[in-house]
Amino acid sequence: MGNEIMIKMANFSAYPSGREDEDGAFNGTRFRETILRPAIEAAKQNGQVVCVSLENVLSFGSSFLEEAFGGLVRKGIADKKFLKSHLIIDPGKPSYERYKDVIFQYINDAKVA
């Protein structure tokens, strides 16, 4: 098995937003539970890293990013140390570098529930 699990966020949605199902179909909880969680669990089991590409996503809701990525810590799926060493965010273009920074800030700020 390769060392990297690749996730293309644009395959989930070009406009991901919201936290919960009430906020729409392409929300942070759904992304975390159906895409991120299985990838993170596989990475833990197999010694891999997870690379999330932001390329071709046209817009991000801040609540989506916080729920999807901060929720990994809050829900006990992965701790901050693991995510800092096993999660790669590929912004896809220079203007999306800020989203990479925001994602890691949400992870850093998250508290285990």
ZAPA-491535 format. One line per field, with one value per residue: residue number from 1; residue in three letters; x, y, z of N, C-alpha, C in turn. Coordinates in nm, 3 decimals, decimal comma, always signed. Each point is the difference from the previous one (the first is absolute). Layout:
N
resi = [NUM_...] .
resn = [ALA_...] .
n.X = [X_...] .
n.Y = [Y_...] .
n.Z = [Z_...] .
ca.X = [X_...] .
ca.Y = [Y_...] .
ca.Z = [Z_...] .
c.X = [X_...] .
c.Y = [Y_...] .
c.Z = [Z_...] .
***
This chain:
113
resi = [1_2_3_4_5_6_7_8_9_10_11_12_13_14_15_16_17_18_19_20_21_22_23_24_25_26_27_28_29_30_31_32_33_34_35_36_37_38_39_40_41_42_43_44_45_46_47_48_49_50_51_52_53_54_55_56_57_58_59_60_61_62_63_64_65_66_67_68_69_70_71_72_73_74_75_76_77_78_79_80_81_82_83_84_85_86_87_88_89_90_91_92_93_94_95_96_97_98_99_100_101_102_103_104_105_106_107_108_109_110_111_112_113] .
resn = [MET_GLY_ASN_GLU_ILE_MET_ILE_LYS_MET_ALA_ASN_PHE_SER_ALA_TYR_PRO_SER_GLY_ARG_GLU_ASP_GLU_ASP_GLY_ALA_PHE_ASN_GLY_THR_ARG_PHE_ARG_GLU_THR_ILE_LEU_ARG_PRO_ALA_ILE_GLU_ALA_ALA_LYS_GLN_ASN_GLY_GLN_VAL_VAL_CYS_VAL_SER_LEU_GLU_ASN_VAL_LEU_SER_PHE_GLY_SER_SER_PHE_LEU_GLU_GLU_ALA_PHE_GLY_GLY_LEU_VAL_ARG_LYS_GLY_ILE_ALA_ASP_LYS_LYS_PHE_LEU_LYS_SER_HIS_LEU_ILE_ILE_ASP_PRO_GLY_LYS_PRO_SER_TYR_GLU_ARG_TYR_LYS_ASP_VAL_ILE_PHE_GLN_TYR_ILE_ASN_ASP_ALA_LYS_VAL_ALA] .
n.X = [+0,085_-0,038_+0,091_-0,074_-0,095_-0,044_-0,038_-0,084_+0,006_+0,045_+0,046_+0,012_+0,056_-0,041_-0,111_+0,094_-0,105_-0,002_-0,063_-0,130_-0,072_-0,044_+0,133_-0,034_-0,002_+0,068_-0,037_+0,054_-0,113_-0,070_+0,074_-0,008_-0,126_-0,026_+0,080_+0,003_-0,105_-0,058_+0,033_-0,040_-0,107_-0,009_+0,021_-0,080_-0,085_+0,021_+0,011_-0,115_+0,008_-0,080_-0,015_-0,042_-0,043_+0,028_+0,077_-0,045_+0,024_-0,121_-0,046_+0,033_-0,088_+0,020_-0,133_+0,003_+0,096_-0,062_-0,119_+0,042_+0,083_-0,057_-0,105_+0,107_+0,038_-0,102_-0,013_+0,127_-0,015_+0,063_+0,118_+0,027_+0,072_-0,094_-0,095_+0,078_+0,012_-0,132_-0,023_-0,010_+0,002_-0,043_+0,039_+0,084_-0,006_+0,087_-0,106_+0,013_+0,121_-0,080_-0,065_+0,115_+0,038_-0,116_+0,015_+0,129_-0,048_-0,097_+0,092_+0,085_-0,106_-0,017_-0,105_+0,055_-0,110] .
n.Y = [-0,118_+0,103_+0,092_+0,034_+0,045_+0,004_+0,118_+0,000_+0,109_+0,039_-0,122_+0,063_+0,118_+0,076_-0,015_-0,062_-0,021_+0,066_-0,018_+0,010_-0,111_+0,066_+0,008_-0,121_-0,056_+0,110_-0,050_+0,067_-0,025_+0,016_+0,106_+0,043_-0,030_+0,048_+0,105_+0,100_-0,036_-0,057_+0,114_+0,074_-0,076_+0,003_+0,131_+0,001_-0,079_+0,073_+0,094_+0,048_+0,088_+0,097_+0,009_+0,119_-0,016_+0,129_-0,054_+0,097_+0,027_+0,046_-0,058_+0,055_-0,067_+0,103_-0,005_-0,015_+0,090_+0,079_-0,027_+0,008_+0,102_+0,106_-0,045_-0,016_+0,114_+0,084_-0,074_+0,031_+0,042_+0,114_-0,013_+0,115_-0,073_-0,096_+0,091_+0,056_-0,128_-0,021_+0,131_-0,011_+0,131_-0,039_+0,127_-0,054_+0,113_+0,095_+0,041_-0,134_+0,052_+0,107_-0,077_-0,031_+0,126_+0,033_-0,098_+0,027_+0,122_-0,044_-0,075_+0,101_+0,071_-0,113_-0,024_-0,105_-0,044] .
n.Z = [+0,000_-0,076_+0,013_-0,105_+0,080_-0,124_+0,046_-0,101_+0,075_-0,118_+0,025_+0,116_-0,023_-0,100_+0,075_+0,071_+0,078_+0,114_+0,116_-0,002_-0,003_+0,107_-0,008_-0,041_-0,118_-0,026_+0,118_+0,101_+0,065_-0,109_-0,031_+0,126_+0,012_-0,120_+0,014_+0,087_+0,074_-0,106_-0,058_+0,103_+0,011_-0,132_+0,006_+0,105_-0,060_-0,108_+0,093_-0,045_-0,098_+0,040_-0,130_+0,043_-0,124_+0,003_-0,091_-0,075_+0,129_-0,024_+0,110_+0,117_+0,070_+0,084_+0,011_-0,131_-0,018_+0,087_-0,049_-0,125_+0,018_+0,058_-0,069_-0,076_+0,056_-0,019_-0,108_+0,025_-0,124_+0,025_+0,059_+0,059_+0,083_-0,003_+0,011_+0,090_+0,030_-0,005_+0,011_-0,130_+0,001_-0,118_+0,012_-0,085_+0,069_-0,030_-0,065_-0,008_+0,001_-0,001_-0,088_-0,052_+0,013_-0,054_-0,087_-0,006_-0,016_-0,079_-0,056_-0,005_-0,039_-0,066_+0,076_+0,060_-0,059] .
ca.X = [-0,085_+0,077_+0,017_-0,087_-0,142_-0,033_-0,140_-0,025_-0,121_-0,091_-0,083_-0,111_-0,079_+0,073_-0,046_-0,036_-0,036_-0,085_+0,046_-0,089_-0,089_-0,099_+0,066_+0,017_+0,054_+0,147_+0,039_+0,122_-0,020_-0,005_+0,135_+0,083_-0,040_+0,000_+0,125_+0,119_+0,015_+0,056_+0,138_+0,084_+0,010_+0,089_+0,136_+0,048_+0,022_+0,100_+0,115_-0,005_-0,042_-0,118_+0,018_-0,127_+0,020_-0,106_-0,006_-0,130_-0,111_-0,019_-0,033_-0,005_-0,061_+0,085_-0,060_+0,034_+0,140_+0,015_-0,067_+0,069_+0,137_+0,001_-0,080_+0,084_+0,053_-0,113_-0,069_+0,095_+0,040_+0,146_+0,049_+0,068_+0,135_-0,013_-0,041_+0,110_+0,104_-0,056_-0,098_+0,057_-0,100_+0,055_-0,091_-0,031_+0,041_+0,052_-0,104_-0,067_+0,093_-0,065_-0,090_+0,087_+0,031_-0,124_-0,028_+0,087_-0,039_-0,118_+0,049_+0,073_-0,094_-0,105_+0,009_-0,069_-0,132] .
ca.Y = [+0,118_+0,123_+0,072_+0,117_-0,012_+0,128_+0,043_+0,120_+0,057_+0,035_-0,118_+0,008_+0,116_+0,122_+0,103_-0,059_+0,101_-0,039_-0,099_-0,116_-0,030_+0,109_+0,108_-0,040_-0,135_-0,004_+0,063_-0,045_-0,129_-0,106_-0,016_-0,063_-0,138_-0,092_+0,006_+0,019_-0,102_-0,125_+0,021_+0,015_-0,131_-0,082_+0,053_-0,046_-0,145_-0,039_+0,089_+0,086_+0,139_+0,038_+0,126_+0,056_+0,101_+0,102_+0,041_+0,001_+0,041_+0,140_+0,079_-0,076_+0,061_-0,019_-0,102_-0,129_-0,034_-0,025_-0,126_-0,113_-0,021_+0,012_-0,112_-0,120_+0,003_+0,006_-0,130_-0,103_-0,082_+0,010_+0,110_+0,107_-0,044_-0,087_+0,079_+0,086_-0,079_-0,094_+0,066_+0,099_+0,077_+0,054_+0,108_-0,002_+0,127_+0,089_+0,075_-0,088_-0,027_+0,046_-0,105_-0,098_+0,057_+0,000_-0,139_-0,039_+0,079_-0,067_-0,121_+0,041_+0,059_-0,096_-0,068_-0,129_+0,015] .
ca.Z = [+0,000_-0,006_+0,125_+0,003_-0,035_-0,064_+0,000_-0,079_+0,057_-0,109_-0,029_+0,097_-0,043_-0,035_+0,093_+0,129_+0,100_+0,111_+0,097_+0,016_-0,112_-0,015_-0,074_-0,139_-0,022_-0,006_+0,126_+0,066_+0,068_-0,102_-0,055_+0,103_+0,032_-0,115_-0,077_+0,084_+0,104_-0,053_-0,045_+0,120_+0,065_-0,083_+0,016_+0,131_-0,005_-0,100_+0,002_-0,118_+0,017_-0,076_-0,072_-0,046_-0,102_-0,010_-0,140_-0,069_+0,087_-0,035_+0,118_+0,126_+0,117_+0,118_+0,087_-0,061_+0,030_+0,144_+0,036_-0,063_+0,046_+0,146_+0,050_+0,014_+0,137_+0,094_+0,005_+0,042_-0,114_-0,003_+0,082_-0,072_-0,037_-0,117_-0,116_-0,043_-0,068_-0,097_-0,085_-0,092_-0,074_-0,124_-0,036_-0,143_-0,060_+0,105_+0,071_+0,096_+0,111_+0,124_+0,048_+0,067_+0,131_+0,079_+0,038_+0,111_+0,117_+0,057_+0,066_+0,120_+0,097_+0,039_+0,129_+0,000_+0,065] .
c.X = [+0,089_+0,002_-0,098_-0,143_-0,042_-0,150_-0,008_-0,134_-0,101_-0,087_-0,118_-0,093_+0,093_-0,034_-0,037_-0,031_-0,088_+0,061_-0,077_-0,087_-0,103_+0,056_+0,019_+0,073_+0,152_+0,060_+0,123_-0,012_+0,002_+0,139_+0,090_-0,033_+0,009_+0,132_+0,123_+0,020_+0,055_+0,146_+0,095_+0,017_+0,091_+0,144_+0,060_+0,040_+0,119_+0,123_+0,008_-0,026_-0,123_+0,027_-0,137_+0,032_-0,121_-0,020_-0,140_-0,119_-0,012_-0,026_-0,003_-0,078_+0,089_-0,058_+0,025_+0,141_+0,019_-0,062_+0,075_+0,133_+0,014_-0,076_+0,077_+0,056_-0,115_-0,067_+0,094_+0,044_+0,152_+0,043_+0,080_+0,137_-0,004_-0,033_+0,112_+0,106_-0,055_-0,107_+0,071_-0,116_+0,071_-0,094_-0,036_+0,037_+0,039_-0,108_-0,075_+0,091_-0,063_-0,096_+0,077_+0,031_-0,122_-0,033_+0,086_-0,027_-0,123_+0,040_+0,067_-0,093_-0,101_+0,031_-0,078_-0,129_-0,015] .
c.Y = [+0,124_+0,072_+0,116_-0,036_+0,137_+0,024_+0,128_+0,057_+0,036_-0,119_-0,009_+0,113_+0,115_+0,114_-0,060_+0,110_-0,060_-0,109_-0,131_-0,020_+0,110_+0,115_-0,032_-0,132_-0,007_+0,072_-0,065_-0,134_-0,113_-0,024_-0,072_-0,148_-0,096_-0,004_+0,010_-0,112_-0,131_+0,015_+0,011_-0,135_-0,094_+0,046_-0,044_-0,147_-0,038_+0,089_+0,092_+0,145_+0,023_+0,136_+0,044_+0,113_+0,094_+0,047_-0,020_+0,018_+0,151_+0,091_-0,092_+0,078_-0,025_-0,105_-0,140_-0,042_-0,031_-0,134_-0,120_-0,029_+0,016_-0,114_-0,130_-0,010_-0,008_-0,135_-0,115_-0,093_-0,003_+0,114_+0,098_-0,044_-0,087_+0,082_+0,090_-0,078_-0,089_+0,060_+0,108_+0,069_+0,060_+0,109_+0,004_+0,127_+0,095_+0,073_-0,085_-0,040_+0,040_-0,105_-0,110_+0,048_-0,004_-0,141_-0,041_+0,084_-0,062_-0,128_+0,037_+0,051_-0,100_-0,064_-0,131_+0,016_-0,094] .
c.Z = [+0,000_+0,133_+0,015_-0,042_-0,053_+0,002_-0,082_+0,047_-0,108_-0,042_+0,095_-0,041_-0,038_+0,095_+0,135_+0,102_+0,108_+0,086_-0,008_-0,124_-0,024_-0,083_-0,147_-0,010_+0,009_+0,120_+0,062_+0,069_-0,100_-0,060_+0,100_+0,016_-0,119_-0,075_+0,091_+0,101_-0,056_-0,045_+0,119_+0,069_-0,079_+0,015_+0,133_-0,006_-0,088_-0,004_-0,120_+0,040_-0,087_-0,063_-0,052_-0,097_-0,004_-0,143_-0,057_+0,092_-0,017_+0,120_+0,121_+0,103_+0,120_+0,094_-0,055_+0,041_+0,148_+0,038_-0,055_+0,067_+0,151_+0,064_+0,012_+0,141_+0,100_+0,018_+0,037_-0,112_-0,012_+0,090_-0,085_-0,049_-0,124_-0,124_-0,051_-0,077_-0,112_-0,092_-0,081_-0,070_-0,121_-0,048_-0,148_-0,073_+0,113_+0,080_+0,102_+0,115_+0,133_+0,055_+0,070_+0,142_+0,092_+0,048_+0,118_+0,124_+0,067_+0,073_+0,132_+0,110_+0,055_+0,135_-0,009_+0,079_+0,118] .
***
